[in-house]
Structure formats: structure tokens, C-alpha cells
Amino acid sequence: MDIFKKCYDYTTVRDAKEAGIYPYFHALESRQDVEVVMEGKRRIMLGSNNYLGLTVNEDVIDAGVETLRQYGTGCSGSRFLNGTLRMHLELESELADFLNKESVVTFSTGFQTNLGIISALVGHGDYVICDKENHASIYDGCKLSYGRR
């Protein structure tokens, strides 16, 4: 008995690729703006999370280049241990002032935001009503919280 047989027999992805209808992992050949180049053709970008256009804003790009030169390409660890940069603290301080709050915490992704906040706020004995269409990050945050579902 080969435990991988079902994997070898799974042809859905290969069949879709051969038919030219596989919708995933098409490489972009340009900046991710309202129009992009994919497979040598200009196309309208309808699937972006770049709602404010900041990924192509020249001021943001210039600030990014300057930050890369100062800090390098990334943190060497998590924020918790050794990955907190001065700019993280400055951002959180400015956000707290702007929101008129004592402090704030920032997360690098929406998934981490939901995971961290829900698991921190919901505890044993709390109830969570979770819609079946909620994002996986909401489900995972609820599971980590040990609240009742």
C-alpha cells in the first residue's frame, strides 16, 4: 500500500494547467499598480490588496530605499526577542498619539492581527460566535483563545 497513491492520482491541477485554465501563480512583470503586465500583456489589476496605492507611491518608495540602507532587508528575529527596530517604536508612538491612546501595537499582517487580538481578548469561559464564512485567521484566533464556540 502506497500512502502517497492519492497524491500521485490527483490530476486536477495538472489538468487545469494543460487546459490553460489554471488561475494561480501567474507572474507579474511590472509594478503592482492599477494596471500590470502579465504574460506580456497589459491587464487591469482586480485582485490587489494595495488599496491606497502605497506600493507604487514615489515618496513611500524613497523612504523604503532609505530604510533598507539603514536597517538592511529585514529583522533578524521576532519583535518579541530581537526584531524590534527603533522605527517600530516610533510608528507605534505616533499612532498612539494620533488615536489619543496610551499605546498601540502593530502587526505585520492582517492574519497576525486577528490571531493576536482575538486570542488575547477572548479567554476561558468567554463565548465566540464565529460565522462559517469568517477568514481562517479569525478561526485560528478563536481556537488559540480557548473560548467556547
Buried (B, 14 or more C-beta within 10 A) or exposed (E): EEEEEEEEEEEEEEEEEEEEEBEEEEEEEEEBEEEBEEEEEEEEBEEEEBEEEEBEEEEEEEEEEEEEEEEEEEBEEEBEEEEBBEEBEEEBEEBBEEEEEEEBEEEEEEBEBBBBBBBEEBEEEEEBEBEEEEEEBBBBBBBBBEBEE
